[in-house]
Amino acid sequence: RGKKLIFKQRMKRFVNTLVKKTKPIVATEAILKNYASVAKETSSASSGKPGRSYTLFRFDPTRDEKPYFQTWFPQEGKDAKMLLDELFFIKEGHDDGYAFRRSCREGICGSCAMNVNGTNTLACTYIIDDDAFDADNNISIFPLPHMPVVRDLVVDMGLFFSQHKSIHPYLKETDGIENYNLDEAKDNHSAFSSNLVMEVAAPTQENFQSEEDRAELDGLYECILCACCSTSCPSYWWNQDKYLGPSILLQAYRWIADTRDRALDERLTFLEEPYRLNSCHSILNCVQCCPKSLNPATAISNIKGLQAYRKAQS
């Protein structure tokens, strides 16, 4: 009962934000009221396992006035092992216009990130078994929370990837703070990267790294930029235009921790802006939902420690 209550609360907050970011045409309570009724009215007529069902979030801005829900019952003889397979069954047998991203099917690309039963995860690694269904024998599928919805489960990732580009995710030979303005991203996603000067001095020799130094990158380089952690973070929900979020900060620390990089001061100075780093309050939602079992909170803590040490030495 406790888990069900938490899920309903998360769904209410998610729908409330969605309405604000898509079209201000329907109140949150109206969507929640339609959650059960609309789903039953639009159920697909297919014979699957008794009692099992999937509640699907639907929204096409070019056609729909408001988001709605549909219920899908698994087809007999097509019992998927992974959620992504079930989404393909839905697309093939129910509605070929159902939109979702996918690519590798191996938990590597991060394309199929979505919210399943209130938790951000990857559809391609989400195993469908008895534990996957909630108390009502149902799996509810939503797009990533607090992201502008393009269509159905597809969300706009432009700002997220612009933030990633802003941290300069590549090795640098020398320090040198480059001139760009992240605050412009409020109005334009590309502002995070439009003014970046991405010229890197040509190396004169091979850049060696010891096995011990290389081991320091374990738990950092594995991030696939699926945005599961960032979109589970309340601080990122409310301050996406300022706070970089767990995923991007994990990536930032990956380059800070790399002994081959020569831009430590530049990277730490960039993160000194009040919101970019310090909006993290260690809620640890990012740790709980990461499909790669990484720990962005530790990376953020390490960055704060390095900034404190640098300030003490100055």
C-alpha positions as CSV (number, residue, x, y, z in Angstrom):
1,R,0.0,0.0,0.0
2,G,2.9,2.3,0.8
3,K,4.5,1.8,-2.6
4,K,1.2,2.3,-4.3
5,L,0.7,5.6,-2.5
6,I,4.2,6.8,-3.4
7,F,3.6,6.0,-7.0
8,K,0.3,7.9,-7.1
9,Q,2.0,10.9,-5.6
10,R,4.9,10.8,-8.1
11,M,2.4,10.4,-10.9
12,K,0.4,13.5,-9.7
13,R,3.6,15.6,-9.6
14,F,4.7,14.3,-13.0
15,V,1.4,15.1,-14.7
16,N,1.3,18.5,-13.1
17,T,4.7,19.4,-14.5
18,L,3.8,17.9,-17.9
19,V,0.7,20.1,-18.2
20,K,2.8,23.1,-17.5
21,K,5.5,22.2,-20.1
22,T,3.2,21.1,-22.9
23,K,-0.2,22.9,-23.1
24,P,-2.0,24.8,-20.4
25,I,-5.3,23.3,-21.4
26,V,-6.3,20.9,-18.6
27,A,-6.0,20.8,-14.9
28,T,-3.9,18.1,-13.2
29,E,-6.9,16.7,-11.3
30,A,-8.8,16.3,-14.5
31,I,-6.0,14.0,-15.9
32,L,-5.9,12.0,-12.7
33,K,-9.6,11.6,-12.7
34,N,-9.4,10.2,-16.2
35,Y,-6.6,7.8,-15.3
36,A,-8.9,4.9,-14.6
37,S,-11.9,5.7,-16.8
38,V,-10.1,6.7,-19.9
39,A,-7.8,3.6,-19.7
40,K,-10.8,1.3,-19.5
41,E,-12.6,3.0,-22.3
42,T,-9.6,2.8,-24.7
43,S,-8.5,-0.8,-23.8
44,S,-7.3,-2.9,-26.6
45,A,-9.3,-6.0,-27.5
46,S,-6.7,-8.7,-27.3
47,S,-6.7,-12.0,-25.4
48,G,-3.7,-12.2,-23.1
49,K,-2.9,-13.5,-19.7
50,P,-5.8,-12.9,-17.4
51,G,-5.4,-9.9,-15.1
52,R,-2.1,-8.6,-16.6
53,S,-2.1,-5.2,-18.2
54,Y,0.0,-2.2,-19.3
55,T,-1.2,1.3,-18.8
56,L,0.3,3.5,-21.5
57,F,0.8,7.3,-21.5
58,R,-0.3,8.8,-24.8
59,F,0.1,12.3,-26.1
60,D,0.5,13.8,-29.5
61,P,0.6,17.6,-29.4
62,T,-0.4,17.8,-33.1
63,R,-3.6,15.9,-32.5
64,D,-4.5,15.6,-28.8
65,E,-5.7,18.4,-26.5
66,K,-4.4,16.7,-23.4
67,P,-2.5,13.5,-22.4
68,Y,-4.5,10.4,-21.8
69,F,-4.0,6.7,-21.0
70,Q,-4.6,3.5,-22.7
71,T,-4.6,-0.1,-21.4
72,W,-2.9,-2.9,-23.3
73,F,-3.4,-6.6,-22.5
74,P,-0.6,-9.0,-23.5
75,Q,-1.4,-11.0,-26.6
76,E,-1.7,-14.7,-26.2
77,G,1.5,-16.4,-27.4
78,K,3.5,-13.2,-27.3
79,D,4.8,-13.1,-23.8
80,A,7.7,-10.7,-23.8
81,K,10.7,-11.2,-21.6
82,M,11.7,-7.5,-21.6
83,L,9.6,-4.4,-21.6
84,L,11.0,-3.2,-24.8
85,D,9.8,-6.3,-26.6
86,E,6.3,-5.7,-25.2
87,L,6.4,-2.2,-26.5
88,F,7.2,-3.6,-30.0
89,F,4.2,-6.0,-29.6
90,I,2.1,-3.0,-28.8
91,K,3.4,-1.0,-31.7
92,E,2.8,-3.9,-34.1
93,G,-0.5,-5.2,-32.9
94,H,-2.2,-2.3,-31.3
95,D,-1.0,1.1,-32.6
96,D,1.8,1.5,-35.1
97,G,1.8,5.2,-34.2
98,Y,3.0,4.6,-30.7
99,A,6.2,6.5,-30.3
100,F,9.3,5.5,-28.2
101,R,13.0,5.7,-28.7
102,R,15.2,2.6,-28.9
103,S,18.4,1.4,-30.5
104,C,20.9,-1.1,-29.0
105,R,18.5,-3.3,-26.9
106,E,21.5,-4.1,-24.6
107,G,21.5,-1.2,-22.1
108,I,24.3,0.6,-23.8
109,C,22.8,3.5,-25.7
110,G,20.3,4.8,-23.1
111,S,17.7,5.6,-25.8
112,C,14.8,3.7,-24.3
113,A,14.9,5.4,-20.9
114,M,11.4,5.9,-19.5
115,N,9.4,5.8,-16.2
116,V,8.0,2.4,-15.3
117,N,5.8,2.1,-12.3
118,G,7.2,5.3,-10.9
119,T,10.8,4.5,-11.4
120,N,13.1,5.6,-14.2
121,T,14.7,2.7,-16.0
122,L,15.6,1.3,-19.4
123,A,12.9,-0.6,-21.2
124,C,15.5,-3.0,-22.8
125,T,16.8,-4.2,-19.5
126,Y,13.5,-4.2,-17.6
127,I,12.6,-7.8,-17.0
128,I,8.9,-8.7,-17.2
129,D,8.2,-11.2,-14.4
130,D,5.7,-11.4,-11.5
131,D,7.7,-8.8,-9.5
132,A,7.5,-6.3,-12.4
133,F,3.7,-5.8,-12.0
134,D,2.2,-3.7,-9.2
135,A,-0.5,-4.7,-6.8
136,D,-3.2,-4.4,-9.5
137,N,-1.2,-6.7,-11.8
138,N,-0.4,-3.7,-14.0
139,I,2.7,-2.0,-15.4
140,S,2.3,1.8,-15.9
141,I,4.6,3.4,-18.5
142,F,5.3,7.1,-18.7
143,P,8.0,9.3,-20.4
144,L,10.9,10.6,-18.3
145,P,9.5,12.9,-15.6
146,H,9.6,16.7,-15.9
147,M,10.8,16.7,-19.5
148,P,8.9,18.3,-22.4
149,V,7.0,15.6,-24.2
150,V,7.5,15.4,-28.0
151,R,5.1,12.5,-28.5
152,D,4.1,9.6,-26.3
153,L,7.3,8.3,-24.6
154,V,9.6,10.6,-26.6
155,V,10.9,13.6,-24.7
156,D,13.0,16.6,-25.7
157,M,16.6,15.9,-24.7
158,G,18.1,19.0,-26.3
159,L,18.8,20.9,-23.1
160,F,20.3,17.7,-21.5
161,F,22.8,17.1,-24.3
162,S,23.6,20.8,-24.5
163,Q,24.5,20.7,-20.8
164,H,26.7,17.7,-21.4
165,K,28.6,19.6,-24.2
166,S,29.1,22.5,-21.8
167,I,31.4,20.6,-19.5
168,H,33.8,19.9,-22.4
169,P,33.7,16.1,-22.3
170,Y,37.2,15.6,-23.8
171,L,40.8,15.7,-22.6
172,K,42.5,19.1,-22.5
173,E,46.2,19.7,-22.7
174,T,46.2,23.2,-21.1
175,D,44.0,25.3,-18.8
176,G,42.0,28.2,-20.2
177,I,38.5,29.2,-19.3
178,E,36.5,29.6,-22.5
179,N,33.9,32.2,-22.9
180,Y,30.3,31.1,-23.0
181,N,27.1,31.8,-21.2
182,L,25.0,29.0,-19.8
183,D,22.2,31.2,-18.6
184,E,21.1,31.8,-22.2
185,A,19.8,28.2,-22.2
186,K,16.6,29.5,-20.6
187,D,15.5,30.6,-24.0
188,N,17.5,28.4,-26.3
189,H,18.8,24.9,-25.8
190,S,21.7,25.4,-28.1
191,A,23.0,28.3,-25.9
192,F,24.7,25.7,-23.8
193,S,27.0,25.0,-26.6
194,S,26.7,27.8,-29.2
195,N,29.7,29.7,-27.9
196,L,32.0,26.8,-27.1
197,V,35.5,27.0,-28.5
198,M,36.4,23.3,-28.9
199,E,39.9,23.7,-30.3
200,V,42.4,21.4,-28.6
201,A,46.1,21.6,-29.0
202,A,47.6,18.8,-31.0
203,P,49.5,16.3,-28.7
204,T,53.2,15.9,-29.2
205,Q,53.4,12.4,-27.7
206,E,51.3,9.6,-26.5
207,N,49.4,10.4,-23.3
208,F,50.2,7.5,-20.9
209,Q,48.2,6.5,-17.9
210,S,49.0,4.0,-15.2
211,E,46.7,1.1,-14.4
212,E,46.1,2.6,-10.9
213,D,45.1,6.0,-12.4
214,R,42.9,4.2,-15.0
215,A,41.1,2.4,-12.2
216,E,40.0,5.8,-10.8
217,L,37.7,6.1,-13.7
218,D,35.7,3.0,-12.9
219,G,32.2,3.9,-12.0
220,L,32.4,7.1,-14.1
221,Y,33.0,6.2,-17.7
222,E,30.2,3.7,-17.8
223,C,27.5,6.4,-17.8
224,I,25.4,6.1,-21.0
225,L,23.6,9.5,-20.7
226,C,20.2,8.0,-20.5
227,A,19.1,10.8,-18.1
228,C,17.3,8.4,-15.7
229,C,19.2,9.9,-12.7
230,S,18.8,13.5,-13.7
231,T,15.1,13.2,-14.3
232,S,14.6,11.5,-11.0
233,C,16.2,14.5,-9.1
234,P,13.8,17.1,-7.6
235,S,16.6,19.8,-7.8
236,Y,16.9,19.1,-11.6
237,W,13.1,19.2,-12.0
238,W,12.9,22.8,-10.7
239,N,16.2,24.2,-12.0
240,Q,17.0,22.5,-15.3
241,D,18.1,25.8,-16.8
242,K,20.8,26.3,-14.0
243,Y,21.5,23.0,-12.3
244,L,23.5,20.5,-14.4
245,G,22.0,17.5,-12.8
246,P,23.5,14.2,-11.5
247,S,24.3,12.7,-14.9
248,I,26.2,15.7,-16.2
249,L,28.1,16.2,-12.9
250,L,29.1,12.5,-13.0
251,Q,30.5,13.1,-16.5
252,A,32.2,16.3,-15.3
253,Y,34.0,14.4,-12.5
254,R,35.0,11.7,-15.0
255,W,37.2,14.3,-16.7
256,I,38.3,15.9,-13.5
257,A,39.5,12.6,-12.2
258,D,41.4,11.7,-15.4
259,T,45.1,12.2,-14.7
260,R,45.7,12.8,-18.4
261,D,43.6,16.0,-18.3
262,R,45.3,19.3,-17.7
263,A,42.3,21.6,-17.2
264,L,41.4,20.9,-13.5
265,D,41.3,24.6,-12.5
266,E,39.1,25.4,-15.5
267,R,36.7,22.7,-14.8
268,L,36.4,23.5,-11.1
269,T,36.0,27.2,-11.8
270,F,33.2,26.4,-14.3
271,L,31.3,24.5,-11.6
272,E,31.6,27.2,-9.0
273,E,28.5,29.0,-10.2
274,P,25.9,28.6,-7.4
275,Y,23.4,26.5,-9.2
276,R,25.5,24.3,-11.4
277,L,26.8,22.1,-8.7
278,N,25.5,23.1,-5.3
279,S,21.8,22.5,-6.0
280,C,22.5,18.9,-5.1
281,H,21.0,18.1,-1.7
282,S,22.0,14.4,-1.6
283,I,18.5,13.0,-1.9
284,L,20.0,10.0,-3.7
285,N,17.2,9.3,-6.1
286,C,19.9,9.2,-8.7
287,V,21.7,6.3,-7.0
288,Q,18.5,4.3,-6.6
289,C,17.4,4.5,-10.2
290,C,20.7,4.3,-12.2
291,P,20.4,1.4,-14.6
292,K,24.2,1.0,-14.6
293,S,24.4,1.0,-10.8
294,L,26.6,4.1,-10.7
295,N,26.8,6.6,-7.9
296,P,26.5,10.2,-9.1
297,A,26.1,11.5,-5.5
298,T,29.7,10.3,-4.7
299,A,31.0,12.1,-7.8
300,I,29.2,15.3,-6.8
301,S,30.6,15.0,-3.3
302,N,34.1,14.6,-4.6
303,I,33.8,17.7,-6.8
304,K,32.6,19.7,-3.8
305,G,35.6,18.4,-1.8
306,L,38.1,19.4,-4.5
307,Q,36.5,22.9,-4.6
308,A,36.7,23.2,-0.8
309,Y,40.4,22.1,-0.8
310,R,41.3,24.5,-3.6
311,K,39.6,27.4,-1.7
312,A,41.5,26.5,1.5
313,Q,44.8,26.5,-0.4
314,S,44.2,29.9,-2.0
